[in-house]
Amino acid sequence: MPPAGQPQEACYRAACGRAYYAAFVISRDALLGGGFRIPRSGEAHGEVIKLMKSSSNADVRAAGSSLDQLRVTRQSADYEIGRIPVSGMPFTQLRAVAAIGLADEIIAAVGKARTADRRLYIDP
């Protein structure tokens, strides 16, 4: 539940953004630790997703697809304010909770793969 006096929808949107960036940064740092070059620009987001989707490990590939999906949700949370976003629905608590759950799954998959192979099963 959002703090007293705060607009609920804004809190849900912020939670989605924080969830995305947590998953993105963990994934990016894992790839950097594996020796991959990640741009220091907005292009980093697409590069991290692309690399993860190229993994030979099914869980890492799925995490890459999930990160891509979470990025789209985060963009909706950030930029579709005042519009009618997905199917005429406002940004709800349910969407925020789903985003947090997806981020948790991504972080777990990356952590598990990183423990077994520091390159996340991605060929050079």
N, C-alpha and C positions, 0 to 999 in steps of 0.2 A: 504494500500500500504506500503510495506517495506521501511525503511529509505534509503535514497540515498546511493549508494555504497555497500549495503548489498545484498548478493545473495537471490533472492526471495524465492527459495525453502527452504532454511535454515530457513527463517523467518516463513514460513508456518508450517514447522515441529516443530519449537519452540512454536508456538501458539497452536498447537495441544497438546503438552506436558503440557503446562500451563493450558489448559482447563481441561485435564484429572486430573491433580493434584488438581486443585481447587475443582472439583466435588468429588474426592476421599477424600480430607481432610475434607470438609464439612460433608460428609457422615460418615467418621470415627469418627469425633468429636461428631456428633449426637448420634452415637452408644455408644461411651464412656460416654456421658452424660446420656444415658439411663441405664448405669450400665453394659454394655457388656465389656468383656475382649477382647482386640484386641492386637495381638502380636506386638512387637516393632521390627519387622523384615520384610523382603520382603513378608512373609506369610500374612501380614496384608491386602494386596490387595485382595487376594482370600477370606479371612475371611469376610471382609466387604461386598463383592459381595454375598457370600453365605448367610450371615445373611439377607441382604436386599431381596434376592430372597425367603427367608422363611417367609416373612411378610404376615399377613392375609389381608393387604391392597393392592389392585391391583396397585395403583399408586407407592407404594414403591417397589413392585415386579418388575414393569416395569422399575423403576429407577435402580434397581439392574441389570437387563438385559442390560439396556443402558450403565451402568457403565462398565459392562463386555465388551460390544461392543467397548466402547471408549478406554478401556485398550488395546484391540487388535490394534486399530487404532494408539494409542500412541506408542505401541511397533513397529509397522510398521514405524512410523515416526522416531523413534530413531535408529532402527537397520537395516532397509532395505535401507540404503544409498549406492548408487552405484550399487544397484541391480534393477531389473525391478520388482517393488512391485505388486500392485493389477492390474491384467489384462493388464500388460504392460504399465501402466500409472505412470508418476512421481508423487511425492507428490505435489498436486496442491492447489491453493487458495480455490477451491471449497471444498476439503477435510478438510482444516483448518476451514473454515466457518461452515461446517457441525459439526465438532468436538466442536466448541464453542457453537453452538446451542444446541447440545446434552447435554453439560455440564450445560447450563442454565436450561434446562428442569429437569435434575437430581437435581440440587440445589433447584429449586422451589418445586419439589415434596417432597424432604426431609424436607425442611423448613415448608411446609404446614402440613405434617404428624407429625413432631416434635411438632408443636404447639398444635395439638389435642391429641397426645399420645407420651410422651417422649421416649418410647421404640419402636417407629415406628411400632406399631402393631405386634411386634415380641414376641412370647411366650418365657419365660425363659427356 
